[in-house]
Amino acid sequence: MASVVNPYATGAAVAAIGNSDLSLGTGIVMRMVLFIVMYIVGTLMVIRYAETVKKE
């Protein structure tokens, strides 16, 4: 889960695992990297779609 903006979802996922060594901040760097990559990919897809619509 790459949720950096919804701490409740991350907290629920950590609680579901049941490992006492994990906390809400565990893996924050990986979540930030995944969030940035997915944000860029999503933005590029929207721009590409907008260019297609604009041509029509």
N, C-alpha and C positions, 0 to 999 in steps of 0.2 A: 504494500500500500504506500503510495507516494503522497499521502495527505500532509501538506505542511500548513494548510489553511484551516483544517478541521481537526483540532486536537481531540475531539470527542471520538471520532472514528478511529484514530490511532490509539487512543486510550482503551477503547473497547477491544481492539485487536490484540493489544498487549495483555489485557486482562484475560482474554479468551485463551491465550497460550498457557497462562498459569505459571510462568517461570519467574521466580522472585528476583533473578538477576537483571531482568529487563525493566526499563522505566519508560516514561513518555518521551524522553529525549534520546533513547537508544536508536541509533541509525539515522539521526537527523541529517547528517551530511549526505547520505545516500538518498534520502527522501528529497532533499533540496535539489540534488543533481537530476533525479528522475523528474521532478516537477518542472525544472527549467527545460529539460529536453522535451518533455511532452507539451509544454507551453509553446515552444518554438515550432514543433511539428504541427500542432493544432493551428497556430497562427498562419503558417505557410499554407496549410490546406484551405483555410478560409480565404486567404488572398488568392490562391489559385482558382477557387470556385468563383470568387467575385470577378476575376478577370474573364472567366468563361461566360458568366451571366452578362457582363458588360459588352462582350462581343455580340451577343444576341440582341 
